[in-house]
Amino acid sequence: MTVLSDVLKELFGMFVSDARLSVAVLALVGLVALWLKAAPGIDPQIPGVALLLGCIAIIVTITSLHARRMK
């Protein structure tokens, strides 16, 4: 049971440790969900690509901000 609780704590820490990353990803998912709700006839691949590119942009931005702070 200790191993399971350690794994769960580690997973929780991964997502909560960087609040900006978590909030940015949640905002992106929310915006894409609103976009799908507003345009129900859209091809599902387009929002999927938007999520992929948005997540990549978020990761690059957060990483570069963190690297600047570490200098």
C-alpha positions as CSV (number, residue, x, y, z in Angstrom):
1,M,0.0,0.0,0.0
2,T,2.9,2.3,0.6
3,V,4.2,2.0,-2.9
4,L,0.7,2.8,-4.3
5,S,0.5,5.9,-2.1
6,D,4.0,7.0,-3.1
7,V,3.1,6.6,-6.8
8,L,-0.1,8.6,-6.3
9,K,1.7,11.4,-4.4
10,E,4.3,11.6,-7.2
11,L,1.7,11.8,-9.9
12,F,-0.2,14.5,-8.0
13,G,3.1,16.4,-7.5
14,M,3.9,16.3,-11.2
15,F,0.6,18.1,-12.1
16,V,0.5,20.5,-9.2
17,S,4.1,21.5,-8.9
18,D,4.0,23.9,-11.8
19,A,0.7,25.7,-11.5
20,R,1.2,27.8,-14.6
21,L,1.6,24.8,-16.8
22,S,-1.5,23.1,-15.3
23,V,-3.6,26.3,-15.7
24,A,-2.4,26.9,-19.3
25,V,-3.2,23.3,-20.4
26,L,-6.6,23.5,-18.7
27,A,-7.3,26.8,-20.4
28,L,-6.3,25.4,-23.8
29,V,-8.5,22.4,-23.4
30,G,-11.4,24.7,-22.2
31,L,-11.0,27.0,-25.2
32,V,-10.9,24.1,-27.7
33,A,-14.0,22.6,-26.0
34,L,-15.8,25.9,-26.4
35,W,-14.7,26.1,-30.0
36,L,-16.2,22.6,-30.6
37,K,-19.4,23.6,-28.9
38,A,-19.7,26.7,-31.0
39,A,-18.9,25.0,-34.3
40,P,-20.3,21.4,-34.1
41,G,-19.8,20.6,-37.7
42,I,-16.1,21.1,-37.7
43,D,-13.7,18.3,-38.7
44,P,-12.5,16.7,-35.4
45,Q,-8.9,16.7,-36.7
46,I,-8.7,20.4,-36.6
47,P,-9.2,20.8,-32.8
48,G,-6.9,17.8,-32.3
49,V,-4.1,19.6,-34.2
50,A,-5.0,22.8,-32.2
51,L,-4.5,20.9,-28.9
52,L,-1.3,19.3,-30.1
53,L,0.2,22.6,-31.3
54,G,-1.1,24.5,-28.2
55,C,0.4,22.0,-25.8
56,I,3.8,22.2,-27.6
57,A,3.7,26.0,-27.5
58,I,2.8,25.9,-23.8
59,I,5.7,23.5,-23.0
60,V,8.2,25.6,-25.0
61,T,7.0,28.8,-23.3
62,I,7.0,27.4,-19.8
63,T,10.4,25.8,-20.3
64,S,12.0,28.9,-21.7
65,L,10.6,31.0,-18.8
66,H,12.0,28.5,-16.3
67,A,15.4,28.5,-18.1
68,R,15.5,32.3,-17.9
69,R,14.8,32.3,-14.2
70,M,17.5,29.7,-13.6
71,K,20.2,31.8,-15.1
